[in-house]
Amino acid sequence: MGRAAVVRLESYRQAKRVDWYSRRLDEVVDNTRSTVAHLFESGIIFQPTGLKAGRGLLRAYENLLRIRSLLGRLKRLTMGRRLESGVVLDEIETLVDETNRLVEQTRNYISKG
C-alpha cells in the first residue's frame, strides 16, 4: 500500500484566509484610489466636508498599508507559531473594521458635499 499524505487543515485554512484578505485588500485599495480621484475631480476636496473625507481616506489608506504588511508577516509565520498568527489575524480584523467604518464615513461626507 502507498503512503497517504497528511494534510494540515489548519495550515490550509490560514493560507486560504490570507489569500482572501489579499484579494479583498486589492479591491479596497482600488476603491479608495477611485474615491480620492472623485474628491479631486469634483472639487469636493476643497470644501470642509471634502477635507474631512480626505482625512478619512488617508487614515483608511494607512490602515490598508498596515494590513498589507501584516499579511506579508502572516505568510512568513510557520504553523508552529499559531498564537502569534492569531494575534496578527485579530489585528487585521480590527484594521479591516476600522477601514470599513472610515470608507462608509467618507461616502457620507461625499454624499453631503
C-alpha positions as CSV (number, residue, x, y, z in Angstrom):
1,M,0.0,0.0,0.0
2,G,1.1,3.6,-0.7
3,R,1.5,6.2,1.9
4,A,-1.3,8.7,2.4
5,A,-0.4,12.3,2.5
6,V,-1.3,14.1,5.7
7,V,-3.0,17.4,5.1
8,R,-2.9,20.0,7.8
9,L,-6.2,21.7,7.6
10,E,-5.2,24.5,9.9
11,S,-2.4,25.5,7.6
12,Y,-4.7,25.2,4.6
13,R,-7.4,27.4,6.3
14,Q,-4.9,30.0,7.3
15,A,-3.5,30.1,3.7
16,K,-7.0,30.5,2.3
17,R,-7.8,33.2,4.8
18,V,-4.6,35.1,3.9
19,D,-5.4,34.8,0.2
20,W,-9.0,36.1,0.8
21,Y,-7.7,39.1,2.7
22,S,-5.1,39.8,0.0
23,R,-7.8,39.8,-2.8
24,R,-10.1,41.9,-0.7
25,L,-7.3,44.3,0.1
26,D,-6.6,44.9,-3.6
27,E,-10.3,45.7,-4.1
28,V,-10.4,48.2,-1.2
29,V,-7.2,49.9,-2.4
30,D,-8.7,50.3,-5.9
31,N,-11.9,51.7,-4.4
32,T,-10.0,54.1,-2.2
33,R,-8.0,55.4,-5.1
34,S,-11.1,56.0,-7.2
35,T,-12.8,57.8,-4.3
36,V,-9.8,60.1,-3.9
37,A,-9.9,60.8,-7.6
38,H,-13.6,61.6,-7.4
39,L,-12.9,64.0,-4.5
40,F,-10.4,65.9,-6.6
41,E,-12.2,65.8,-9.9
42,S,-15.4,67.1,-8.3
43,G,-13.7,69.8,-6.3
44,I,-15.2,68.4,-3.1
45,I,-11.8,68.1,-1.6
46,F,-11.6,71.9,-1.4
47,Q,-14.8,72.1,0.8
48,P,-14.9,71.4,4.6
49,T,-16.7,68.1,4.1
50,G,-14.2,67.2,1.4
51,L,-11.3,67.8,3.7
52,K,-12.9,65.5,6.3
53,A,-13.4,62.9,3.7
54,G,-9.9,63.2,2.5
55,R,-8.5,62.8,6.0
56,G,-10.7,59.7,6.5
57,L,-9.4,58.3,3.2
58,L,-5.8,59.0,4.2
59,R,-6.4,57.1,7.5
60,A,-8.1,54.3,5.6
61,Y,-5.1,54.1,3.2
62,E,-2.7,54.0,6.1
63,N,-4.7,51.1,7.5
64,L,-4.5,49.3,4.2
65,L,-0.8,49.6,4.1
66,R,-0.6,48.2,7.6
67,I,-2.8,45.3,6.6
68,R,-0.6,44.5,3.6
69,S,2.4,44.5,5.9
70,L,0.6,42.2,8.4
71,L,-0.4,39.8,5.6
72,G,3.2,39.5,4.5
73,R,4.2,38.8,8.1
74,L,1.4,36.2,8.4
75,K,2.5,34.4,5.2
76,R,6.0,34.1,6.7
77,L,4.8,32.6,10.0
78,T,5.0,28.9,10.4
79,M,2.1,27.0,11.9
80,G,4.2,26.3,15.0
81,R,3.6,29.9,15.9
82,R,-0.2,29.7,16.0
83,L,-0.6,32.1,18.9
84,E,1.3,34.8,17.0
85,S,-0.6,34.2,13.8
86,G,-3.9,34.5,15.8
87,V,-2.7,37.9,17.2
88,V,-1.9,39.1,13.7
89,L,-5.3,37.9,12.3
90,D,-7.0,39.8,15.2
91,E,-5.1,43.0,14.3
92,I,-6.0,42.6,10.7
93,E,-9.7,42.1,11.6
94,T,-9.6,45.3,13.7
95,L,-8.0,47.3,10.9
96,V,-10.4,46.0,8.4
97,D,-13.4,47.0,10.6
98,E,-11.9,50.5,11.2
99,T,-11.2,50.9,7.5
100,N,-14.7,49.9,6.5
101,R,-16.0,52.5,9.0
102,L,-13.8,55.2,7.6
103,V,-14.8,54.4,4.0
104,E,-18.5,54.5,4.9
105,Q,-18.0,57.8,6.8
106,T,-16.2,59.2,3.7
107,R,-19.1,58.1,1.5
108,N,-21.5,60.0,3.8
109,Y,-19.3,63.2,3.6
110,I,-19.2,62.9,-0.2
111,S,-23.0,62.4,-0.5
112,K,-23.5,65.6,1.6
113,G,-21.0,67.6,-0.4
